[in-house]
Amino acid sequence: MPVNSFGVEIPDRVFAVNAPGCGSLIRQGMIESVLLGDDRTLEERSRFVDIFFDLVNRVKDDFEFEASTFELFKKEFAPVVQKNPMALALTRTHHMAGLIVPHLNRGATLDFGSGAGFLGETIDFRHRGVTLSEIYQSPEIEKRGLPFVLLPKSGPLPFQTAQFDNVLACVVLHHCNDPRAILAEFVRILKPGGRLIVVESVYGLTPEEQSKTPKNDFSRRFFDLDIKEQSAYIGFCDYIGNRCTHYTPDPEKKTPVPYNYLTPSMWRHLIEDVGFKFEFMQPLGIDFFNRKSHIFHSLMTAIK
């Protein structure tokens, strides 16, 4: 079985949908997806998931699977998305910004891996001085009206030493082939006393961390999975979201998915190892604002 950058095994998508607990949780999340609309019966929703699971088990080639799943999703989700294509994304963006802004220092903030820039723009409304950055330039970026820097796919970041008061990495480090090297670059580009804010997909929370987590049936079922199934669940949902829902046939434009998911304690050790002083970790629970996948997130902060 392949491993990620930290030597952690990467369960494949076939394992994810066929493992009893993980597969059941994936099925529940898809059946409940708001993207299927309010007029679908339970039988219709279940039939859609059956078709999708058949694709997972039957199509082995990644490119063929991603294209086939994209066509299925486009057909099933289009009526809802077309009604209000930005509503779900913006609801999630405003919620996330509300969690992040209280932790920011005054001054310049780098939104690392900003995507289309919605989160950075929302933060800038409340906390001026945001710079967007990404390895590709979204067609939406110019609409944000904020400074944008195109990032290299490897090597040092194109910023001066001690340039920023804050660095924000929101659900992006697990997409990096070498998160440790990126974190070391964050140390370099932050001013002394600068703050790092990380929001990451996590699994393997301790009982104490679970006790601080917003409670609902979905999170309880997630915690009941063993570590391998938790990891498989997060990896599967992230892969489907980035490679199938946001599909492109161009290999150069596909979002990197190296499956670098860690437990909160592993993220803490990694952040401290590169030179940060870890402050705290706040479990955010299941991401119900992203009802395509229900991924579990935690917010972490650290000081240079």
Phi, psi and omega per residue, in radians:
M1 nan 2.344 -3.131
P2 -1.162 2.799 -3.134
V3 -2.191 2.789 3.096
N4 -1.526 -2.945 -3.066
S5 -1.093 -0.317 -3.073
F6 -1.868 0.178 3.115
G7 1.405 0.202 3.126
V8 -1.519 2.319 -3.118
E9 -1.063 2.492 3.114
I10 -1.865 1.824 3.074
P11 -1.186 2.453 -3.108
D12 -1.462 3.013 -3.026
R13 -1.193 -0.524 3.111
V14 -1.152 -0.725 3.070
F15 -1.045 -0.758 -3.052
A16 -1.022 -0.811 -3.064
V17 -1.401 -0.300 -3.110
N18 -1.782 -0.283 3.035
A19 -1.139 2.308 -2.975
P20 -0.933 -0.933 -3.090
G21 -1.271 -0.824 -3.115
C22 -1.095 -0.825 -3.138
G23 -1.075 -0.684 3.113
S24 -1.133 -0.676 -3.139
L25 -1.219 -0.702 3.066
I26 -1.059 -0.777 3.126
R27 -1.048 -0.805 -3.139
Q28 -1.049 -0.795 -3.110
G29 -1.088 -0.680 -3.130
M30 -1.273 -0.672 3.110
I31 -1.095 -0.633 -3.109
E32 -1.464 -0.087 -3.022
S33 -0.992 2.253 3.102
V34 -1.179 -0.310 -3.137
L35 -1.214 -0.240 3.085
L36 -1.478 -0.101 3.104
G37 1.470 3.045 -3.074
D38 -1.658 -0.126 -3.019
D39 -1.760 0.101 3.135
R40 -1.515 2.390 3.043
T41 -1.360 2.858 3.097
L42 -1.038 -0.668 3.132
E43 -1.114 -0.739 3.123
E44 -1.138 -0.708 3.117
R45 -1.137 -0.746 3.141
S46 -1.132 -0.646 3.122
R47 -1.119 -0.701 3.097
F48 -1.062 -0.776 -3.135
V49 -1.148 -0.653 3.093
D50 -1.048 -0.750 3.124
I51 -1.095 -0.744 -3.138
F52 -1.138 -0.804 3.130
F53 -1.078 -0.620 3.088
D54 -1.092 -0.704 3.076
L55 -1.044 -0.787 -3.123
V56 -1.018 -0.786 -3.066
N57 -1.353 -0.489 -2.994
R58 -1.637 -0.660 -3.018
V59 -1.706 1.968 -3.051
K60 -1.575 -0.574 -3.120
D61 -1.241 2.239 -3.069
D62 -1.050 -0.844 -3.079
F63 -1.103 -0.734 3.123
E64 -1.145 -0.722 3.137
F65 -1.112 -0.792 -3.114
E66 -1.093 -0.743 3.133
A67 -1.163 -0.738 -3.129
S68 -1.157 -0.715 3.127
T69 -1.175 -0.687 3.089
F70 -1.018 -0.776 -3.137
E71 -1.134 -0.680 3.088
L72 -1.110 -0.825 -3.127
F73 -1.129 -0.698 -3.127
K74 -1.045 -0.714 3.138
K75 -1.196 -0.774 -3.027
E76 -1.406 -0.606 -3.047
F77 -1.644 -0.302 -3.005
A78 -0.938 -0.792 -3.098
P79 -0.996 -0.646 -3.138
V80 -1.343 -0.807 -3.102
V81 -1.076 -0.679 -3.099
Q82 -1.171 -0.484 3.134
K83 -1.147 -0.739 3.140
N84 -2.712 1.437 -2.972
P85 -1.084 -0.419 -3.051
M86 -1.823 -0.129 -2.983
A87 -1.021 -0.846 -3.090
L88 -1.161 -0.744 -3.124
A89 -1.113 -0.738 -3.083
L90 -1.276 -0.583 3.068
T91 -1.065 -0.795 3.116
R92 -1.122 -0.721 -3.110
T93 -1.056 -0.832 -3.123
H94 -1.153 -0.650 3.091
H95 -1.103 -0.808 -3.109
M96 -1.155 -0.708 3.130
A97 -1.063 -0.670 3.123
G98 -1.108 -0.514 3.102
L99 -1.370 -0.546 -3.004
I100 -1.504 -0.781 -2.983
V101 -0.944 -0.716 -3.126
P102 -1.051 -0.325 -3.098
H103 -1.642 -0.101 -3.043
L104 -1.372 2.419 2.922
N105 -1.277 2.809 2.974
R106 -1.145 2.563 3.054
G107 2.020 -2.757 -2.994
A108 -1.386 2.381 -3.128
T109 -2.163 2.259 3.021
L110 -1.690 2.123 2.998
D111 -1.626 1.718 -3.049
F112 -1.463 2.142 -3.093
G113 1.276 0.940 -2.942
S114 -1.413 -0.116 -3.129
G115 1.064 -2.269 3.134
A116 -1.409 -0.084 3.016
G117 1.552 0.182 -3.102
F118 -1.137 -0.755 -3.135
L119 -1.165 -0.801 3.120
G120 -1.032 -0.719 3.124
E121 -1.110 -0.757 -3.135
T122 -1.120 -0.727 3.098
I123 -1.129 -0.681 -3.106
D124 -1.125 -0.515 3.082
F125 -1.068 -0.585 -3.063
R126 -1.755 -0.357 -2.982
H127 -2.612 1.532 -2.999
R128 -1.056 2.652 3.042
G129 1.890 0.492 -3.105
V130 -1.580 2.342 2.982
T131 -1.950 2.245 3.111
L132 -1.544 2.654 3.115
S133 -2.718 2.532 -3.108
E134 -2.882 2.806 3.137
I135 -1.409 -0.122 3.041
Y136 -2.430 2.816 3.124
Q137 -1.866 1.886 3.122
S138 -1.148 2.529 3.045
P139 -1.042 -0.335 -3.118
E140 -1.422 -0.281 -2.964
I141 -1.023 -0.755 -3.099
E142 -1.058 -0.481 3.132
K143 -1.228 -0.342 -3.083
R144 -1.299 -0.505 3.128
G145 1.207 0.478 -3.131
L146 -2.108 2.733 3.069
P147 -1.012 2.425 -3.138
F148 -2.286 2.374 3.106
V149 -2.162 2.210 3.078
L150 -1.380 2.176 -3.068
L151 -1.574 2.554 3.009
P152 -1.293 2.718 3.130
K153 -1.361 -0.215 3.059
S154 -2.756 2.910 3.106
G155 1.554 -3.081 -3.092
P156 -1.078 2.617 3.072
L157 -1.312 2.538 -3.043
P158 -1.446 0.942 3.137
F159 -2.302 2.715 3.130
Q160 -1.291 2.722 3.032
T161 -1.110 2.386 3.125
A162 0.997 0.760 -3.102
Q163 -1.554 -0.530 -2.975
F164 -2.042 2.646 3.023
D165 -1.554 -0.424 3.117
N166 -2.482 2.548 2.918
V167 -2.190 2.226 3.109
L168 -1.941 2.224 3.055
A169 -2.203 1.629 -3.042
C170 -1.720 1.947 -3.109
V171 0.762 0.863 -3.121
V172 -2.212 -0.487 -3.050
L173 -1.091 -0.579 3.137
H174 -1.226 -0.184 3.048
H175 -1.544 -0.171 -3.101
C176 -1.477 2.414 3.128
N177 -1.190 -0.473 -3.140
D178 -2.400 1.373 -3.107
P179 -1.005 -0.587 3.141
R180 -1.073 -0.781 3.136
A181 -1.120 -0.661 3.115
I182 -1.160 -0.751 3.114
L183 -1.092 -0.672 3.094
A184 -1.110 -0.636 3.064
E185 -1.167 -0.609 3.079
F186 -1.077 -0.691 3.082
V187 -1.030 -0.759 -3.097
R188 -1.138 -0.772 -2.995
I189 -1.496 -0.178 3.068
L190 -1.469 2.542 3.029
K191 -1.266 2.756 3.018
P192 -0.955 2.302 -3.071
G193 1.451 -0.021 3.119
G194 -1.175 2.712 -3.034
R195 -1.975 2.392 2.998
L196 -1.780 2.282 3.058
I197 -2.133 2.106 -3.100
V198 -2.102 2.265 2.933
V199 -2.014 2.145 -3.041
E200 -2.367 2.643 2.976
S201 -1.285 2.210 -3.044
V202 -2.334 2.890 3.050
Y203 -2.601 3.045 3.050
G204 1.187 0.667 3.107
L205 -1.196 2.536 3.064
T206 -1.261 2.847 3.072
P207 -0.971 -0.645 3.109
E208 -1.148 -0.751 3.117
E209 -1.157 -0.642 3.090
Q210 -1.108 -0.603 -3.115
S211 -1.167 -0.345 -3.133
K212 -1.672 0.083 -3.031
T213 -1.656 2.423 3.036
P214 -0.939 2.261 -3.018
K215 -1.619 2.367 2.973
N216 -2.820 2.982 -3.065
D217 -1.084 -0.642 -3.086
F218 -1.170 -0.778 -3.137
S219 -1.159 -0.646 3.108
R220 -1.095 -0.715 3.122
R221 -1.185 -0.617 3.090
F222 -1.102 -0.783 -3.132
F223 -1.170 -0.429 3.128
D224 -1.293 -0.309 3.101
L225 -1.229 2.629 3.027
D226 -1.289 2.977 -3.024
I227 -1.017 -0.730 -3.110
K228 -1.112 -0.713 -3.128
E229 -1.274 -0.597 3.051
Q230 -1.072 -0.804 3.126
S231 -1.093 -0.738 3.138
A232 -1.109 -0.694 -3.127
Y233 -1.103 -0.856 -3.125
I234 -1.117 -0.775 -3.133
G235 -1.102 -0.722 3.140
F236 -1.110 -0.858 -3.101
C237 -1.099 -0.707 -3.129
D238 -1.197 -0.702 3.100
Y239 -1.075 -0.821 -3.117
I240 -1.096 -0.755 -3.125
G241 -1.107 -0.740 -3.022
N242 -1.528 -0.501 -3.067
R243 -1.845 -0.359 -3.067
C244 -1.964 -0.907 3.098
T245 -1.128 -0.807 3.076
H246 -1.776 1.245 -3.002
Y247 -1.530 2.511 2.930
T248 -2.459 2.434 3.107
P249 -1.364 -0.181 -3.099
D250 -1.479 1.964 -3.117
P251 -0.987 -0.552 -3.112
E252 -1.250 -0.355 -3.089
K253 -1.815 0.019 3.120
K254 -1.248 2.439 3.091
T255 -1.139 2.260 3.098
P256 -1.073 2.327 3.099
V257 -2.283 1.343 -3.126
P258 -1.510 0.111 3.053
Y259 1.044 0.716 3.135
N260 -1.559 1.110 3.095
Y261 -1.663 2.441 -3.108
L262 -2.335 2.899 2.982
T263 -1.342 2.808 3.096
P264 -0.985 -0.690 -3.131
S265 -1.171 -0.610 3.094
M266 -1.181 -0.701 3.066
W267 -1.100 -0.731 -3.140
R268 -1.055 -0.836 -3.135
H269 -1.074 -0.701 -3.138
L270 -1.139 -0.770 3.135
I271 -1.111 -0.719 3.126
E272 -1.225 -0.630 -3.096
D273 -1.078 -0.529 -3.109
V274 -1.531 -0.065 3.025
G275 2.098 0.058 3.101
F276 -1.483 2.722 2.928
K277 -1.704 1.945 -3.094
F278 -1.193 2.366 3.142
E279 -1.735 -1.121 -3.123
F280 -2.842 2.899 3.083
M281 -2.214 2.258 3.120
Q282 -2.047 1.923 3.072
P283 -1.133 2.276 3.139
L284 -1.703 -0.197 -3.141
G285 1.432 -2.893 -3.141
I286 -1.265 2.382 -3.104
D287 -1.404 1.457 -3.112
F288 -1.308 -0.160 3.063
F289 -1.407 -0.132 3.057
N290 -2.041 1.241 -2.945
R291 -1.259 0.148 3.004
K292 -1.382 -0.388 -2.942
S293 -2.540 -0.340 3.104
H294 0.948 1.048 3.138
I295 -1.622 2.494 -3.099
F296 -1.506 2.263 -3.092
H297 -2.180 2.740 2.986
S298 -2.363 2.564 3.062
L299 -1.825 2.293 -3.127
M300 -2.263 2.501 3.077
T301 -2.240 2.653 3.132
A302 -2.643 2.732 -3.110
I303 -2.045 2.459 3.033
K304 -1.398 nan nan
